[in-house]
Amino acid sequence: MKRNLVLFIVSFIIAAAVCGGVYLMLQKQEEAKQQQAAEQAQQQASTEQPAQPVQQTQPTATPEPQPQVEPEPQPEPQPEPVPQPAAEVTGSQAVVQAFVEAVQRGDTAAARGMMSGAEVTDATIAGLCMVFEDGAYSLRAANPIRNTFENDAHSGYLVYVTPQQGNAAKPGHIGVELAKVDDAWRITHVSLDSLLSSYEDRGTEEAGHYFPLVKNPKGGDSLALFFAFDDATLTPRSLRQLEIVASLLKESRRKLDISGHTDDVGTAEYNQKLSEKRAAAVRDALVSFGVDAAQISTRGMGMSQPRRTYSEQDSEEQKDTARGENRRAEIYLDFE
């Protein structure tokens, strides 16, 4: 019986221990379920409330520092160069230079104011103005004015000129002589022989050859204007030349003689009338430029006074050249 009681007690203890363990296990499981349910409820609550957007502050982009570029060193500003005065031209050379500048711009009054004596005529001044006005020549670039001699009372110079581009003429020079008059240098002689010789090599498309100065049978120089074949019309070049002559005549009030000439083609009677028309055309142009008609006399010479002759053996080109020089009007300024 004791044995049964012991077995009963042991069984009871074991059963109680088992039941207690089961109870504890079940309790832990219940607590775990409750905790899980609480977590799910909390999670569901947090899901139902929309989360406020969190303002993300964008970090301000800091620009990358640019590499420092060293500026190129600039040269220090240099002061403007002060033009050095050219070597002052004095004495006789200054007079020659002023004379050349006057004829270049066609200022016959200024050119004449530097003259002394009767050797430098109005025709010479006008012819020189015409050569430069016509654009055939310009002063040589280097040392255009060269002294040839000088003493206390006299001096001489050569003024070198060169033909403009496209001009068939050759380089030439102008000879100028001066003398002391009342302690001042005055021009007493101007030689255009070299220049005119060069200029005569140059033809022109306007009415044949053009030579501004020709020798007059009475002595002195004449101004020559040239015409086309069988024509008494002045070319634009001739009109420009007559403006220069007009300026001289208006200043001096001197009289002048105009002669008209022709070549030998045609009858003497026809050429006589043509020569008279040529002289009259020059007179009318001078009057239009302000010259008093009372200062002017005209005459026609027909073909009686050729400037250049030819022979039958000459070529047609040579004959045409000679005839071209004879189709002209001459203005004689150097007479009493």
Salt bridges, closest charged atoms under 4 A:
ASP107 OD2 - ARG105 NH2 3.55
GLU119 OE1 - HIS189 ND1 3.01
ASP122 OD2 - ARG112 NH2 3.04
ASP122 OD2 - ARG254 NH1 3.18
GLU133 OE2 - ARG240 NE 3.15
ASP134 OD2 - ARG202 NH1 3.17
ASP134 OD1 - ARG237 NE 2.45
ASP134 OD1 - ARG240 NH2 3.97
GLU206 OE1 - ARG237 NH1 3.60
ASP221 OD1 - LYS215 NZ 3.02
GLU251 OE1 - ARG112 NH1 3.46
ASP257 OD2 - ARG299 NE 2.72
ASP263 OD2 - ARG327 NH1 2.89
ASP264 OD1 - ARG323 NE 3.33
ASP284 OD1 - ARG283 NE 3.20
ASP292 OD2 - ARG253 NH2 3.44
GLU312 OE1 - LYS319 NZ 3.56
GLU316 OE2 - LYS319 NZ 3.70
ASP320 OD1 - ARG323 NH1 3.77
GLU325 OE2 - ARG308 NH1 2.80
GLU330 OE2 - ARG307 NH1 2.98
GLU330 OE2 - ARG328 NE 2.68
